[in-house]
Amino acid sequence: MNILVNGIGNIGTTLVSLLNKYKEILEIDTVYALKNSPMPWHQDDLDYLENQGIKVCTRYSNDGYLLIDDIIDSVGYIFDCTNNGGGMKNKEWYVDLPNLIGASAQGSEKKFGKSFMSGVNNDFIKGKKFTHIVSCNTHAIACLMSTISGNNIQSITEADFVIVRRSEDIGNHQRLVTANVVARHLDDSLGTHHSIDVSHLYETIGIRLNVTSSDVTTPSQLMHSVRFNLKLDDKITTELINNRLKQNPFISVTQKFDSNVIFERGRRIGFQGRIFSQAIVVDNNLIIDRKSIKGWAFIPQEGNTLLSTIHAFLLQIDSSKTEKAMQLIMHDLLNPQW
């Protein structure tokens, strides 16, 4: 199968490199990457992708690359990694492609298709043509709830999260704030979009959550963090929680209190400098009181959605190697401790 990554910015570049690295077990023939902006662009970035064997495409005939119109009919799956709103706009194009089996879009594109997160609703998207990969913060919240509850999400009687957001991607200078900025609560009971999104995610498998969230943006370009407060039906202990943290490969732990240190280590040892865990819990700083737990976790945005993106692709095309491929990729990319 030929696949296309539409958009080769911060997320798209890492994703297209991952797909190319594991193309054999993913049964991918050709990896295409669509550069949407005209030249001049970051020529060194395009050279980097082409040196990996990735086929760069463009919409402009004078750019010196493959024209997207010449290859699009051979594409069986599209990973949309364009900017906010791009996925929904592009879907109007995708629905008419004659040989397209499936497509996914990231984060903000909630109406693109069925919302998905690996480990939550795998069966829900099997064979579905369009899927929406939930955001990095939704991944972290859902992962914390499922892990701490021992995958018995309905045992959580109350959940409250405070997302401490970085203001923008490292390397950009468009939205960097100079002071803390509080987000508006969009729903009287749920709060910010984070709890709204995680509620919608679990509704796909018939589960209703009692969850709220708030959000403050800080003058940082490194990592998001989340302060969580969960109450459960049954008594919990430190030993029980530590065992549950170890049992979920999607979650990592750390004894470090400084996100700068974790981010820098990810830059040194992670594939393309990324951390792929859905959340990193500071496990030596938990407050456990009978049926409640409070604590902090760091959120590896840009990395923590990518395994779900690859998993969605395998489920949508109904690959016979889904389990084998995911086990290999997770073994290579997930680090249990940061």
C-alpha positions in Angstrom: 0.0 0.0 0.0 1.1 3.5 -0.8 0.5 6.1 2.0 0.6 9.9 2.2 1.4 12.2 5.1 -0.2 15.5 4.3 1.7 18.2 6.1 5.4 17.9 7.1 5.6 20.3 10.0 6.3 19.4 13.7 4.1 16.3 13.8 4.1 15.3 10.2 7.9 15.1 9.9 8.2 12.7 12.9 5.3 10.6 11.7 6.5 10.2 8.2 9.9 9.2 9.5 8.3 6.6 11.8 6.2 5.2 9.0 9.3 4.9 6.8 11.3 3.3 9.5 8.7 0.6 10.0 7.3 0.4 6.5 8.1 -3.3 6.1 6.1 -4.6 9.1 3.4 -2.0 8.3 3.3 -3.4 4.7 3.8 0.0 3.2 5.2 0.2 -0.3 5.8 3.9 -0.8 5.8 6.7 1.7 4.8 10.1 0.2 5.0 13.4 2.1 3.0 16.4 0.8 4.6 19.9 1.2 1.7 22.3 1.0 3.6 25.6 1.0 5.4 26.8 -2.2 9.1 27.2 -2.5 11.2 28.7 -1.1 10.7 26.5 2.0 13.1 24.7 4.3 15.1 22.9 1.6 17.3 21.1 4.1 14.2 19.5 5.7 13.0 18.2 2.3 16.5 16.9 1.6 16.5 15.1 4.9 13.2 13.3 4.1 14.3 12.4 0.6 17.6 11.0 1.9 15.5 8.6 3.9 13.7 7.4 0.8 10.6 9.4 1.4 8.9 10.8 -1.8 8.2 14.5 -1.4 5.2 15.8 -3.3 4.0 19.3 -4.0 1.1 21.2 -5.5 3.3 23.4 -7.6 4.8 22.4 -10.9 7.9 24.6 -10.6 9.1 23.2 -7.3 11.0 20.3 -8.8 9.2 17.6 -6.8 6.5 15.0 -7.7 3.1 16.6 -8.3 0.5 15.4 -5.9 -2.1 15.1 -8.7 0.2 12.5 -10.4 0.3 10.1 -7.5 -2.8 10.7 -5.4 -4.9 8.0 -7.1 -2.3 5.4 -6.0 -2.6 6.3 -2.3 -4.5 3.9 0.0 -4.2 5.9 3.2 -3.7 9.5 4.2 -2.4 10.8 7.5 -3.5 14.4 7.7 -1.1 16.5 9.8 -2.0 20.0 8.6 -2.7 23.0 10.7 -5.9 23.7 12.7 -8.9 23.4 10.3 -6.8 21.8 7.5 -8.1 18.3 8.1 -11.7 19.2 7.8 -11.1 21.2 4.7 -9.0 18.4 3.2 -11.7 15.8 3.9 -13.8 17.3 1.1 -11.0 16.2 -1.2 -10.4 12.8 0.4 -13.9 11.5 0.1 -13.7 11.6 -3.7 -10.4 9.7 -4.0 -11.0 6.5 -5.8 -8.6 4.1 -4.0 -8.5 5.6 -0.5 -9.2 3.0 2.2 -8.8 5.3 5.1 -7.6 8.6 6.6 -6.9 10.1 10.0 -6.5 13.7 11.3 -5.0 15.1 14.4 -6.1 16.8 17.6 -8.3 19.8 16.7 -10.1 18.1 13.8 -12.8 16.5 16.0 -15.5 16.2 13.3 -13.1 14.5 10.8 -14.1 11.0 11.9 -14.5 8.6 14.8 -12.4 9.7 17.8 -9.7 7.2 18.7 -7.0 6.6 21.2 -4.9 3.4 21.3 -5.9 1.2 24.2 -9.4 2.8 24.7 -11.6 2.0 21.8 -9.6 -0.2 19.4 -12.6 -2.2 18.2 -14.7 0.9 17.6 -12.7 2.1 14.5 -12.0 -1.2 12.8 -12.9 -0.8 9.1 -13.9 2.9 9.6 -12.7 5.1 6.8 -12.1 8.4 8.7 -10.8 8.7 12.2 -9.9 11.5 14.6 -6.8 11.0 16.7 -7.5 12.8 20.0 -5.1 15.4 21.3 -2.0 15.0 23.4 -3.7 16.2 26.6 -6.7 13.9 26.0 -4.3 11.0 25.7 -2.7 11.9 29.0 -6.0 12.3 30.9 -7.5 9.1 29.5 -4.3 7.2 30.1 -4.1 8.4 33.7 -7.7 7.4 34.4 -7.5 4.0 32.8 -4.2 3.2 34.5 -5.0 4.4 38.0 -8.4 2.6 37.9 -6.8 -0.6 36.8 -8.7 -0.4 33.5 -12.0 -0.2 35.4 -12.7 3.3 34.4 -16.2 3.2 35.9 -14.8 2.7 39.3 -13.7 6.4 39.2 -16.4 8.4 41.0 -14.8 11.8 40.4 -11.9 13.1 38.4 -10.5 16.6 38.1 -7.5 17.8 36.1 -5.6 21.1 35.8 -3.6 21.2 32.5 -0.5 23.5 32.7 0.2 24.2 29.0 3.2 25.3 27.2 2.3 28.1 24.9 3.6 26.9 21.6 5.9 24.5 19.8 9.6 25.0 20.4 11.1 26.9 17.5 8.1 29.0 16.9 7.5 32.6 18.1 3.9 33.3 17.3 1.9 32.5 20.5 4.5 32.6 23.2 2.8 34.3 26.2 4.6 36.5 28.8 2.5 35.6 31.8 0.1 32.8 32.9 -3.2 32.8 30.9 -6.2 31.0 32.2 -8.5 29.3 29.7 -12.3 29.8 29.6 -14.5 26.9 30.9 -16.5 25.9 27.9 -19.0 23.7 29.8 -20.6 24.5 33.2 -19.9 20.9 34.5 -17.0 19.6 32.4 -14.9 22.8 32.2 -12.3 23.1 29.4 -12.3 21.1 26.1 -9.9 18.5 27.6 -12.6 16.9 29.8 -15.2 17.4 27.0 -12.9 15.5 24.6 -12.1 12.7 27.0 -15.9 12.3 27.8 -16.7 12.1 24.0 -13.9 9.5 23.6 -15.3 7.2 26.3 -18.8 7.7 25.0 -17.8 5.8 21.9 -17.7 2.7 24.1 -20.8 3.5 26.1 -19.1 4.9 29.2 -20.1 8.2 30.9 -17.5 10.0 33.1 -17.7 12.4 36.0 -14.7 14.5 35.0 -13.8 18.2 35.0 -10.7 20.1 33.7 -9.2 23.6 33.8 -6.3 25.0 31.8 -3.6 27.6 32.3 -1.0 28.5 29.7 2.5 29.3 30.8 5.6 31.0 29.2 7.2 27.7 28.2 8.0 26.0 24.9 8.9 22.5 26.3 6.2 20.3 27.9 2.7 20.4 29.1 2.0 19.1 32.7 -1.2 18.0 34.4 -2.2 18.0 38.1 -4.7 15.1 38.6 -7.2 14.4 41.5 -9.1 11.1 41.2 -11.5 9.5 43.6 -12.4 5.8 43.3 -14.9 3.3 44.6 -12.4 1.1 46.3 -9.5 1.7 48.6 -6.1 2.1 46.9 -2.5 1.9 48.2 0.8 3.1 47.0 1.9 -0.4 46.2 -1.3 -1.0 44.1 -0.9 2.2 42.2 2.8 1.6 41.5 1.9 -1.9 40.1 -0.7 -0.4 37.9 1.7 2.2 36.6 4.2 -0.6 35.7 1.6 -2.7 33.9 0.6 -0.1 31.3 3.3 0.2 28.7 1.8 3.5 27.4 2.6 5.2 30.7 6.0 6.1 32.1 7.2 7.2 35.5 9.9 9.6 36.6 11.5 10.8 39.9 12.5 14.1 38.2 10.5 17.2 39.1 11.9 19.4 36.3 10.4 19.1 32.8 13.5 20.6 31.3 15.5 17.6 32.4 13.0 15.1 31.0 12.6 17.1 27.7 16.4 17.2 27.3 16.7 13.5 27.9 14.0 12.8 25.3 15.9 14.9 22.9 19.0 12.8 23.4 17.7 9.3 23.4 14.2 9.4 21.8 13.5 8.7 18.1 13.9 12.1 16.5 14.1 13.6 20.0 10.6 12.6 20.9 9.0 10.9 23.9 6.1 8.6 22.9 4.6 7.8 26.3 1.0 9.0 26.8 1.9 10.4 30.2 4.9 10.5 32.6 3.8 10.3 36.2 6.0 11.7 39.0 5.6 8.5 41.0 7.6 9.6 44.1 5.2 12.6 44.6 1.8 11.0 44.9 -0.7 11.8 47.6 -2.8 8.7 48.3 -5.6 8.8 50.9 -7.7 5.6 51.0 -9.9 6.1 47.9 -8.3 9.2 46.4 -5.1 10.0 44.6 -3.5 13.3 43.7 -0.3 13.9 41.7 1.5 15.4 38.7 2.3 14.0 35.3 4.2 15.5 32.3 2.7 15.3 28.8 5.0 14.5 25.8 3.0 16.5 23.2 3.8 15.7 19.5 5.0 12.3 20.5 2.2 10.8 22.6 -0.4 10.7 19.8 1.8 9.1 17.2 1.4 5.5 18.3 -2.4 5.9 18.3 -2.0 7.3 14.7 -0.2 4.2 13.5 -2.5 1.9 15.4 -5.5 3.6 13.8 -4.0 3.0 10.4 -3.6 -0.7 11.1 -7.1 -1.1 12.4 -8.7 0.9 9.6 -7.1 -1.1 6.9 -7.7 -4.3 8.9 -4.1 -5.4 8.8 -3.3 -9.0 9.7 -0.1 -7.7 11.4 -1.7 -5.2 13.7 -0.7 -6.8 17.0 2.7 -7.8 15.9 3.5 -4.4 14.4 2.3 -2.5 17.5 4.3 -4.8 19.9 7.5 -4.2 17.9 7.0 -0.4 17.6 6.0 0.0 21.3 9.0 -2.1 22.4 11.3 0.2 20.4 9.8 3.6 21.3 8.3 3.4 24.8 10.6 3.9 27.7 9.1 2.9 31.1 11.1 5.5 33.0 12.3 9.1 32.4 
